[in-house]
Amino acid sequence: MIGTRIPSEWRAEIEARAKRSGRNVSQILHEAIAVYLGEESGTTLVGRVEGIDGRLQALERQISALKALIQ
């Protein structure tokens, strides 16, 4: 565990973002640190979006291939 002091404005913004996203403060902070360290894996929102984007692109290629077979 690591502790630090942050400005009250930051805390309010972090809490607001957590509430809007349905995540808790720890998840928000974990993700922010992971992004800062370049560890944008499947555990971060950025990593999950990148994973979804990759799967979407693969599906679009499969759909194009199937359309070519039908024509």
N, C-alpha and C positions, 0 to 999 in steps of 0.2 A: 504494500500500500504506500502511496505517495500522497503527501498533503501539501497544499499551497494556499496562499491567500490570493484572492482575486478581487477586483473592484466590484462593488455592489451592482453596478450597471451590467457587468458581464454576467453575474449570477442571475439577475432578472431576465436577461436575454436568453441565457441557457435554459432556464426554467420555462420560459415562454416557448422556446423551440421544442423542448421536450414535450410539453403539453400539446402543441400543435401536431407533432408527429406521432404521438401515442407511445413515445419511448420515455425512459427515465433519465435523470440527469447523468447518471453514471454511463449509460449507453452513449449519450451525446458526447461526453468528455472522452470516452474510449475511442469513439470514431474520429474525433478531432485530432487526438494524438496519433492515431494510426495514419491518418491522411498526412499529418505533418512529417511523420517518419517514412512516408512512402510505402506504407504497408496496406495499401488499398485492396485488401483481400475480400473474400466473401462475407467477412464479418462486418464490413463497413457499408454504409448506404451507397457510397461511390462504387465499391467493389460489387455489390449486388446489382446495381444498375448496369455496370459494365458486363457482368455475367448475363443478365437478361438481354442486353443489346446483342451480345455474341450469339445467344440462342435464337433471337429474332432474325438475325441475318442468316443463320443456317436454315431456319424455316423458310425464309423468303427464297433462298436458293433451291430448296426442295420443291417449293410451289412452282417456281419457274420451270424446273425440270419436269414436273408432272404436267404442266400446261403444254410443254413442248411435245410430250408423248401423246397427249390427247389430240393435238392438231394434226 
